[in-house]
Amino acid sequence: MFSKKIRITCFNFKKRSSKNLKKLFSEILQKKEFGCKVIDTFSNKYEYSFNKKQISKFKKYKTISIFGLGGSSLCIKTIYDFLRLKIKKKVYFFDNLNVHVPKIAKNKNLDIIISKSGSTLETIINQNIFSNSKKLFITENKKSYLMDLALKLKSEVIEHRNFVGGRYSALSEVGMLPAELLGLKSEKFKKFDSLIKNKNFTNTLINNVDIMYKFYLLGKTNSVILNFDKDLISLLEWYQQLLSESLGKKGKGFFPIISNLPKDNHSLMQLYLDGNKNNFFTIFDTIDHRTPKTKNKNLLLAYKFLKNKSIKSVMIAQKDAIKKVFKKKGLKFRSFEILKKDEESLGIIFTYCMLETILLGKLMKLNPFDQPAVESIKIETKRILS
């Protein structure tokens, strides 16, 4: 165990990692390729393109609207949902077209408009229609629609570093600037420097990557994410994008499927247990017992085993039952158990998942930092609209 706040286990698979994978991990940490430079953002030594004094004037806003698609908003949504109990401000997300538009008081809200390219169509449309307050732009330092708009409006622009892709931007300016404005401390998310020195962390990472690669070679490519905490959905959607967009290339990749439990015990579990065998499973849960308990006087005798049981204790029993049945059936799974929801535990998950994805990309002989196929849809959409 490498942290008192999160517990990550390995897949129940006998064979463990090779020396070649450890060597590859070492090379990635040395950032020998341009794309790997994104790892700089994981560290507390990373110098943001903003400073805390520069953004202090934006802290007065009690509500914030985030205009961005994919990685430009998912990491912020994850931070907001994961740490909701610590955050006193309200955040609205314009992360799709046809969004439900809340009533926001004009000029009492900060609009943060995020796009690395500065030309994301949906972001341009949403900010054009719905942005009516003070604006702060995060975009690459180059000529683009959003850069031209920011200059026209004389709005502040924070540089989106060109080596940071949207889905890898959680610990960069994209995730950490909004975190600061929400009253969080960006440095608390940054545990990379100590994690990579921790043998338990690196062994867990390397073992899981090694096994996932073996699953891929065996054709076991459905990555089913079993979620026991509804407040983790944004995190899992972030991870879903990270895995899909980074590795879904050249006929390769994993298909990440988010399954919410215990609800899906009554719909999809039959398939997981007795259907095709190209699935492997990752269990996500938060260990929190502050949930309502059963009303004992209303329980019938046949169900007295539910006496004094909380909702969470029942869910934990269901999770343990799944693990036991999965083991009996030879189904492969691992788990992420969050013992405390704070910046550190979320920072560990961000760091772990991004390192895991980069390693898998290198093993699969893919560039985990680009998304060339998506560009064809963007080009065709623009052609149709023109």
TILUM-497923 format. One line per 8 residues: number of its first residue (from 1); their letters; for each residue x negated, y, z negated of C-alpha. Coordinates in steps of 0.25 Angstrom, whole numbers. Layout:
N
NUM> A> X:Y:Z  ...
This chain:
386
1> MFSKKIRI> 0:0:0  -6:13:4  4:23:-1  14:23:-13  24:30:-5  25:20:7  23:6:9  21:0:23
9> TCFNFKKR> 20:-15:25  15:-23:37  22:-32:46  24:-47:41  14:-52:51  2:-61:48  -9:-56:57  -16:-43:54
17> SSKNLKKL> -23:-32:61  -36:-33:69  -49:-25:68  -46:-20:82  -34:-12:76  -42:-6:65  -52:-1:75  -41:5:84
25> FSEILQKK> -35:12:71  -49:17:68  -50:23:82  -37:29:82  -40:36:69  -52:42:76  -43:48:86  -51:44:98
33> EFGCKVID> -39:47:107  -32:61:109  -19:55:105  -24:49:92  -28:64:87  -13:64:82  -19:57:70  -25:70:66
41> TFSNKYEY> -11:75:62  -10:63:52  -21:69:43  -20:80:33  -33:85:40  -24:89:52  -24:104:55  -10:108:59
49> SFNKKQIS> -7:118:70  0:126:59  -3:130:44  6:131:32  5:146:31  9:147:46  22:139:44  26:145:30
57> KFKKYKTI> 35:155:36  44:144:41  46:138:28  57:147:24  67:140:34  76:131:27  81:124:39  72:119:51
65> SIFGLGGS> 76:114:65  67:104:72  67:104:87  60:93:93  61:79:99  55:66:95  42:67:87  44:82:87
73> SLCIKTIY> 55:80:77  56:66:72  44:67:62  50:80:56  64:73:55  56:61:48  50:71:38  63:78:35
81> DFLRLKIK> 71:65:33  60:58:26  57:69:16  72:75:16  72:75:0  60:84:0  64:94:11  73:105:7
89> KKVYFFDN> 75:111:21  85:106:32  79:102:45  87:100:58  82:92:70  85:95:85  78:82:90  88:78:101
97> LNVHVPKI> 98:84:111  113:85:107  109:87:92  119:91:81  116:106:79  117:110:64  121:124:60  108:131:58
105> AKNKNLDI> 107:146:53  100:154:63  86:159:59  86:152:46  81:139:52  67:136:58  67:129:72  54:120:74
113> IISKSGST> 53:117:88  44:105:91  39:99:104  24:95:107  26:98:122  35:110:120  44:105:131  53:94:124
121> LETIINQN> 66:96:132  75:93:120  68:102:110  68:113:120  83:112:122  86:110:107  78:122:103  84:131:114
129> IFSNSKKL> 98:128:110  97:126:95  85:134:90  89:147:84  80:150:73  65:152:70  57:143:79  44:136:76
137> FITENKKS> 38:128:88  28:116:87  23:113:101  10:110:108  1:122:111  4:123:126  14:130:136  27:124:134
145> YLMDLALK> 42:127:133  42:128:118  29:135:118  34:146:127  47:147:119  39:148:106  31:160:112  43:167:118
153> LKSEVIEH> 50:166:104  37:170:97  39:157:88  28:150:80  22:138:87  15:127:80  5:118:89  9:104:92
161> RNFVGGRY> -4:98:94  -6:91:107  -11:78:102  1:76:93  13:69:100  27:71:94  29:57:88  15:58:81
169> SALSEVGM> 17:73:76  23:69:62  11:74:55  7:85:64  13:99:65  26:93:70  29:86:57  21:93:47
177> LPAELLGL> 25:108:50  40:105:48  36:97:36  29:109:30  41:117:33  50:107:26  42:109:13  33:97:14
185> KSEKFKKF> 18:96:14  12:91:27  -1:86:20  8:76:12  11:68:25  -3:67:28  -9:54:22  -17:49:35
193> DSLIKNKN> -31:52:29  -28:43:17  -20:32:24  -30:29:35  -40:26:23  -30:17:16  -32:2:20  -18:-2:17
201> FTNTLINN> -13:9:26  -22:6:38  -20:-9:36  -5:-8:36  -6:1:48  -15:-8:56  -8:-21:52  6:-16:56
209> VDIMYKFY> 0:-10:70  -7:-24:72  6:-31:70  15:-22:78  5:-23:90  7:-39:88  22:-37:88  21:-29:101
217> LLGKTNSV> 12:-40:108  22:-50:104  34:-42:110  39:-38:96  42:-24:100  55:-20:92  50:-11:80  63:-12:72
225> ILNFDKDL> 62:-1:60  71:-5:49  75:7:41  80:7:27  81:22:25  89:31:33  80:43:30  69:36:38
233> ISLLEWYQ> 76:36:51  69:49:56  56:42:52  59:30:60  64:38:72  50:45:72  43:31:71  52:26:82
241> QLLSESLG> 48:37:91  33:35:87  33:21:91  42:21:103  35:33:110  21:29:106  21:15:111  33:14:121
249> KKGKGFFP> 24:14:133  19:5:145  30:-6:141  25:-6:127  30:-2:113  39:-5:102  54:-2:101  56:4:87
257> IISNLPKD> 71:2:82  76:9:70  85:0:62  92:6:49  95:-4:38  103:-9:31  113:-5:42  106:-13:53
265> NHSLMQLY> 106:-25:44  121:-26:49  118:-24:64  103:-26:69  98:-35:58  104:-48:65  95:-44:77  83:-41:69
273> LDGNKNNF> 84:-55:62  89:-64:73  87:-57:86  75:-56:95  61:-56:89  54:-44:95  57:-35:83  48:-31:71
281> FTIFDTID> 52:-22:59  48:-10:51  56:-8:38  57:7:33  62:10:19  62:20:8  61:14:-6  71:24:-13
289> HRTPKTKN> 81:18:-23  89:31:-25  101:26:-18  115:24:-24  118:11:-32  130:2:-31  142:5:-40  142:-8:-49
297> KNLLLAYK> 156:-7:-53  161:-8:-39  153:-20:-36  160:-34:-34  154:-46:-42  149:-52:-29  140:-40:-26  135:-38:-40
305> FLKNKSIK> 120:-39:-35  122:-25:-30  124:-20:-44  115:-7:-46  109:-8:-32  106:4:-25  107:6:-10  92:6:-9
313> SVMIAQKD> 91:-7:-17  100:-14:-7  93:-9:5  79:-14:-1  86:-27:-3  90:-27:11  76:-23:16  70:-34:7
321> AIKKVFKK> 80:-44:13  76:-40:27  61:-42:24  64:-56:19  72:-60:31  63:-54:41  51:-62:35  59:-75:35
329> KGLKFRSF> 62:-72:50  48:-68:53  52:-54:57  41:-44:56  42:-31:48  35:-21:40  40:-10:31  38:5:27
337> EILKKDEE> 43:7:13  43:22:9  42:23:-6  42:38:-7  47:48:4  37:59:4  27:66:14  16:56:11
345> SLGIIFTY> 25:43:14  30:49:27  17:54:31  12:39:29  23:34:38  20:44:49  5:41:49  7:26:49
353> CMLETILL> 17:26:60  9:35:69  -4:27:67  3:14:69  9:19:82  -4:24:87  -11:11:84  0:3:91
361> GKLMKLNP> -2:12:103  -16:9:104  -15:-6:102  -4:-6:113  -13:2:122  -4:14:123  -5:29:121  4:31:108
369> FDQPAVES> 4:46:110  11:48:123  25:45:129  24:46:144  37:39:148  45:49:140  40:60:149  47:55:161
377> IKIETKRI> 61:57:154  57:71:151  53:74:165  65:68:171  74:75:161  68:89:165  69:85:180  84:82:178
385> LS> 87:95:171  79:104:180
